[in-house]
Amino acid sequence: MFLTPDSLVTSQNSSSTSADLLSCSVIPAECTLFLSCLYSTISLLGLPLNVLVLWAMWPQVRSPMGVPIYVANLLCAALLQAVTLPFGVVYLLRGWKLGSMSCSMLCLIPSLIQGVAAMFAVWIFGVRYVAVAHPLKYRKLCSGWVCSLVSLSLWLLPVAFSIAVRGIVIDNTDVCFPNHNVAPEWALFDLIFCFLFGVLPWLLLGILWFLISNALKNSPSVPIKQRRRISSLLLLVVVGFGVLFGPINGIRGYQSILVLLGQHLCHIEQSLLLPYHLVFALNCFSVVLAPLFYAFSSSGVKKRLMGLIRKDQETHKLRTP
C-alpha cells in the first residue's frame, strides 16, 4: 500500500515486527499435512458443486424473480474461494514461493469472500421480507437495473474495505495463507472488520428471520406447511452463518483486542495459531455447504439436477452392450 514519508519509519518497524512474528507462526508438519488435505478436499468438492448448481439455476437467474441473481453472486463468491484454496495448499506445503502481489491476492480473497457472503445473505433476507410483507414493493426490487446495481455495490464495498484495511497489513508480512497476523497499528480496524462483516450480519439475519416469520403468520395466502418450510430454511441459514463465520470472527476479534491491550505479539501468535487455522478450515466448508443447501432447498434446481442425472444414466445404459 502507499505510505507517506512520515510513516516510513513506522512501516520499517512494522516490517521487522512481522519478520519476528514469522518465527512464532510455525505449525507442526502433521497439522500442515492435515489442513492441506482438508483444503484440497473442499476445493475438489466445491468446484464442481458450485458450477453444477449455477448451471441448474441459470433459468431462474434469467427470470424476473430477483433473489436467484443474488444467490448466483453468492455461489460465484464460493466458487472464487474454491479456486483459491489449491494455491493456498501449495503455499502451505512450501511448494511455491509467492511474490508480494500473489501473496496479497491470496490473503485478501478469504476476507473478501466473507464480506461478500455476509452482505448478500443479509440482502437476500431483506428481499425475502419485502416479498412477504410488501409484495408491491418487491416487484421494484426485481427490476434488472436494481439487481445489477445492488450486486455491483455488494461486491465493491467488501473489496474496498478489505483492500483499505487488510491490504496494508499484508504489505508488512510474509504470511500468505491464511493471514492470521494482526499488526498493532491496524488492530482496531481489523476489529471493526470482524464486527461489520461477522457479528452485525449475523444479528441482522436473526432480526430479519424473526420479521419474516411474523409476516408469514399474517399472510393467509401462504399455506401453513409452506410457512413452516420457509421459516425453517431461513433459520437454518442463520444458524449455519453463525457456525461457519462466528468462530473465525470471534478469534480474529479476540486477537485484535489482545493486541490493542498491549499483549506480547509472539505469545498471541503461538496461542491462537492452531485454533485460527482450524476455524479457518471450518469457514471454508461454506464453499461446499452453500451450493448443497440451495440445491436441496430449491425445487427448480433440484429438478434440473435430477434430470441431468437421469439423462446421464440413460446415456450410460445405451453405451453398455
HUFENUR-V17498 format. One record per run of one state. SS is the DSSP state (@ for helix, = for strand, . for the rest). FROM is the first residue (numbers start at 0). LEN is the number of residues. If there is no record, write none. Layout:
ss=SS from=FROM len=LEN
ss=SS from=FROM len=LEN
//
This chain:
ss=. from=0 len=4
ss=@ from=4 len=18
ss=. from=22 len=6
ss=@ from=28 len=28
ss=. from=56 len=1
ss=@ from=57 len=5
ss=. from=62 len=4
ss=@ from=66 len=26
ss=. from=92 len=7
ss=@ from=99 len=34
ss=. from=133 len=1
ss=@ from=134 len=7
ss=. from=141 len=2
ss=@ from=143 len=27
ss=. from=170 len=13
ss=@ from=183 len=34
ss=. from=217 len=6
ss=@ from=223 len=37
ss=. from=260 len=4
ss=@ from=264 len=20
ss=. from=284 len=1
ss=@ from=285 len=12
ss=. from=297 len=1
ss=@ from=298 len=21
ss=. from=319 len=2
//
